[in-house]
Amino acid sequence: MPDTPRLFGPEIQAAIYLRGLSGAKPDLPTSFAELETRAKAELTHEAFAYIAGGAGLETTMDANRAAFLRFELSPHMLAGAGVRDLTAKIFGVSAGAPIMTSPIGVLEMAHPEGDLAVARAMRALGLPMIISSQASFPMEQIAKENGEGARFFQLYWGKSDALAESFVKRAEACGCKAIFITLDTTILGWRPRDLDLGHLPFLRSKGIAQYTSDPVFRAMLPAPPEENALAVAAYFTQIFSDPSLDWARIAKIRSWTKLPVVLKGIMRGDDAAKAVSEGYDAIMVSNHGGRQVDGGAGALAALGPVVAAVAGKVPVFFDSGIRCGADIFKALALGASAVGIGRPYVYGLGLGGEAGVKAVLECLLAEIDLTMALCGCRTLGDVGPGLLANS
């Protein structure tokens, strides 16, 4: 993993302009709006609906973007930011920048290589990935493709504690350096785009590779999953959801692993304070990209209060709504230690596989680097609330 500074912005920007001298344009759009438009045109209706959609009227998705617009940058001039250092440490793992891919399931809907392509791209970029419980390939296969790259594992904790334990132990064994427990999806939200198509990918045996490859899950079945895929998918839907999950049950994870445990999906200061008092190692402020609760607050609006409630005792990560480098900068300025990227990299995957993921992440790297330069920041430590006009 890289531990020396790179000038991502000038390097990536110059490469695009130099190619332009021979008439070449970027393979993928550099703006999120154009990227999403192209993905809508090229992906299947079902794939685009699953990736782009949100809960209910999608007002939480709108709130995510509105929250970013409420915070405006106030750059410092003449700060001598000719060289920037974006390198970060996340649970002792070196990263080229405080950026990781958030866990998104059923990536095979976007591209046949799904998580494998993401794993290779993130290894090449020197950035961490979070492997999803709903991945399209077993975590061991994803880890092999990721090689020496940095990786974490996201856990959906369903009805079976034994299955959750098996997932955690497999993740530790294949080199994941932390466990992110997703708290906001103990039951699927109301998602009209998927409902109107009558399409739930899990019932079509997509996005359940972690389960069909798991010895505990396989032992629950009356017959091997290879013999009756529909029955297996139906059984998965019966054990996935468990809204009765509580603080007492998730505390069991401490007897399963010594890896750091992150609680993902916290949007309230009191929940954050409870997580700290319970001894968890980090928090990820997230509303699942607006996919779970309609009418919710924008995730960025929750970041400041959560950071205040944590009071520096544990790192706070952030995802939901990031679309550009300025968004990353704002989240870091409000106290996030690192951010997760969601829909943008999945559109890149759908349009270009591994190369598409790299292209999207390189644009984000370039833009956050240039934003730091233009705001007078030489290191991540220089990025703080004083650079927000209305923090």
CORMOCOR-V67283 format. One record per residue. N is the residue number from 1. PHI is phi as a letter, one per 40 degrees, with the letter a starting at -180 (* if undefined). D_CENTER is the distance of its C-alpha to the mean C-alpha in Angstrom with 2 decimals. Layout:
BEGIN
{{N	PHI	D_CENTER} {N	PHI	D_CENTER}}
END
This chain:
BEGIN
{{1	*	19.17} {2	c	20.44} {3	b	22.03} {4	b	24.10} {5	c	23.42} {6	b	23.01} {7	c	23.90} {8	d	21.03} {9	d	22.28} {10	c	25.89} {11	c	25.26} {12	c	22.87} {13	c	24.79} {14	c	28.09} {15	c	27.17} {16	c	26.47} {17	c	29.73} {18	c	31.74} {19	c	30.80} {20	c	31.88} {21	c	35.35} {22	b	35.91} {23	g	34.61} {24	c	31.16} {25	b	28.19} {26	d	24.47} {27	c	23.44} {28	b	20.58} {29	d	20.77} {30	c	19.53} {31	b	18.97} {32	c	16.23} {33	d	19.06} {34	c	20.84} {35	c	17.86} {36	c	17.25} {37	c	21.03} {38	c	21.42} {39	c	18.74} {40	c	20.59} {41	c	23.78} {42	b	22.84} {43	c	20.60} {44	c	22.38} {45	d	22.72} {46	c	20.98} {47	c	17.94} {48	c	17.63} {49	c	18.27} {50	c	15.59} {51	c	12.84} {52	c	14.40} {53	c	15.87} {54	b	15.58} {55	c	17.83} {56	f	21.52} {57	c	22.64} {58	g	19.10} {59	c	20.30} {60	c	17.16} {61	c	15.34} {62	c	18.39} {63	c	18.29} {64	d	14.84} {65	c	16.45} {66	c	19.74} {67	c	18.44} {68	c	17.50} {69	c	20.95} {70	c	22.70} {71	b	21.93} {72	b	23.95} {73	c	24.19} {74	b	27.51} {75	c	27.80} {76	c	30.24} {77	b	32.78} {78	f	34.50} {79	c	32.17} {80	g	32.56} {81	c	28.97} {82	c	30.10} {83	b	27.91} {84	b	24.39} {85	b	22.52} {86	c	18.73} {87	c	18.48} {88	b	16.69} {89	b	16.93} {90	b	14.20} {91	f	16.22} {92	g	18.81} {93	c	16.77} {94	c	17.54} {95	b	15.05} {96	c	16.37} {97	a	14.39} {98	c	12.14} {99	b	9.06} {100	a	6.36} {101	c	4.16} {102	c	0.99} {103	c	4.55} {104	b	6.77} {105	c	10.40} {106	f	13.61} {107	c	12.67} {108	c	16.43} {109	c	17.05} {110	c	15.79} {111	a	17.45} {112	d	19.63} {113	c	18.02} {114	f	14.49} {115	c	12.49} {116	c	15.50} {117	c	15.30} {118	c	11.69} {119	c	12.99} {120	c	16.00} {121	c	14.50} {122	c	12.32} {123	c	15.49} {124	c	17.57} {125	c	15.62} {126	g	15.60} {127	b	11.92} {128	c	9.92} {129	b	7.65} {130	b	6.53} {131	c	9.00} {132	c	9.15} {133	c	12.47} {134	b	12.95} {135	c	12.75} {136	c	15.72} {137	b	17.10} {138	d	18.00} {139	d	15.96} {140	c	19.11} {141	c	19.26} {142	c	15.70} {143	c	16.60} {144	c	19.82} {145	c	18.33} {146	c	16.06} {147	f	19.34} {148	c	19.49} {149	c	15.92} {150	c	13.73} {151	a	11.60} {152	b	10.56} {153	b	10.76} {154	b	9.44} {155	b	12.71} {156	c	14.04} {157	c	17.45} {158	c	20.04} {159	c	23.81} {160	b	24.45} {161	c	24.06} {162	c	25.44} {163	c	22.69} {164	d	20.00} {165	c	22.03} {166	c	22.29} {167	d	18.56} {168	c	18.23} {169	c	21.24} {170	c	20.19} {171	c	16.87} {172	c	19.04} {173	c	21.57} {174	c	19.37} {175	g	18.19} {176	c	14.92} {177	b	15.35} {178	a	13.76} {179	b	12.99} {180	b	10.42} {181	c	12.49} {182	c	11.14} {183	c	14.15} {184	c	13.93} {185	b	14.36} {186	c	17.61} {187	a	18.98} {188	c	17.77} {189	c	18.17} {190	c	20.81} {191	b	19.41} {192	d	22.44} {193	c	21.20} {194	c	20.80} {195	c	23.87} {196	c	26.03} {197	c	25.47} {198	f	26.08} {199	b	23.09} {200	b	21.01} {201	d	19.62} {202	c	19.93} {203	c	23.66} {204	b	23.91} {205	g	22.66} {206	b	19.36} {207	g	16.14} {208	b	18.30} {209	c	18.86} {210	c	17.77} {211	c	20.51} {212	c	23.21} {213	c	22.94} {214	c	23.22} {215	c	26.81} {216	c	26.59} {217	c	25.40} {218	c	27.97} {219	c	30.64} {220	c	30.07} {221	c	31.04} {222	c	34.71} {223	a	34.30} {224	d	31.92} {225	c	28.99} {226	c	30.44} {227	c	33.48} {228	a	32.06} {229	c	28.55} {230	c	29.01} {231	c	30.19} {232	c	27.25} {233	c	24.75} {234	c	26.82} {235	c	26.87} {236	d	23.10} {237	c	22.98} {238	c	25.54} {239	b	23.71} {240	c	20.05} {241	c	20.67} {242	a	22.14} {243	c	22.15} {244	c	24.70} {245	d	22.16} {246	a	23.18} {247	c	23.21} {248	c	25.98} {249	c	24.30} {250	c	21.04} {251	c	23.38} {252	c	24.46} {253	c	21.51} {254	c	23.45} {255	c	26.13} {256	c	23.88} {257	a	22.17} {258	b	22.51} {259	c	18.89} {260	d	17.15} {261	b	15.67} {262	b	12.95} {263	c	13.25} {264	b	10.14} {265	h	11.36} {266	c	14.32} {267	b	15.85} {268	b	19.37} {269	c	21.26} {270	c	23.37} {271	c	20.59} {272	c	19.18} {273	c	22.74} {274	c	23.18} {275	d	20.18} {276	c	21.81} {277	c	25.18} {278	c	24.01} {279	g	22.98} {280	c	19.21} {281	c	17.77} {282	a	14.95} {283	b	13.29} {284	b	9.97} {285	c	11.17} {286	a	9.47} {287	b	11.41} {288	g	9.07} {289	g	9.40} {290	g	13.08} {291	c	13.26} {292	b	15.09} {293	b	17.70} {294	c	19.73} {295	g	21.52} {296	c	19.03} {297	c	18.68} {298	c	16.21} {299	c	13.42} {300	c	14.76} {301	c	18.14} {302	c	17.18} {303	c	15.83} {304	d	19.38} {305	c	21.00} {306	c	18.52} {307	d	18.98} {308	c	22.69} {309	c	22.79} {310	c	21.20} {311	f	23.75} {312	g	22.30} {313	c	22.61} {314	a	19.01} {315	c	15.98} {316	b	13.80} {317	b	10.15} {318	a	8.74} {319	a	6.44} {320	h	8.23} {321	h	10.59} {322	c	10.06} {323	b	12.30} {324	a	14.29} {325	c	15.27} {326	c	17.28} {327	c	14.41} {328	d	12.80} {329	d	16.38} {330	c	16.95} {331	c	14.09} {332	c	15.45} {333	c	18.91} {334	c	18.33} {335	h	17.49} {336	c	13.82} {337	c	13.90} {338	a	10.62} {339	b	7.77} {340	b	4.09} {341	b	4.81} {342	b	4.93} {343	d	8.62} {344	d	10.19} {345	c	9.31} {346	c	10.18} {347	c	13.35} {348	c	14.06} {349	c	13.89} {350	c	16.19} {351	c	18.56} {352	a	18.87} {353	f	17.24} {354	d	16.48} {355	c	18.32} {356	c	16.41} {357	c	13.00} {358	c	14.96} {359	c	16.70} {360	c	13.84} {361	c	12.29} {362	c	15.94} {363	c	16.62} {364	c	13.97} {365	c	15.43} {366	c	18.85} {367	c	18.44} {368	c	17.11} {369	c	19.95} {370	c	22.46} {371	c	21.50} {372	c	22.10} {373	c	25.39} {374	c	26.49} {375	c	25.80} {376	g	27.71} {377	b	25.09} {378	c	25.77} {379	b	23.23} {380	c	20.13} {381	c	22.71} {382	c	24.37} {383	c	21.48} {384	a	22.41} {385	c	23.49} {386	c	26.77} {387	c	25.22} {388	b	24.36} {389	c	27.49} {390	b	26.92} {391	c	24.90}}
END
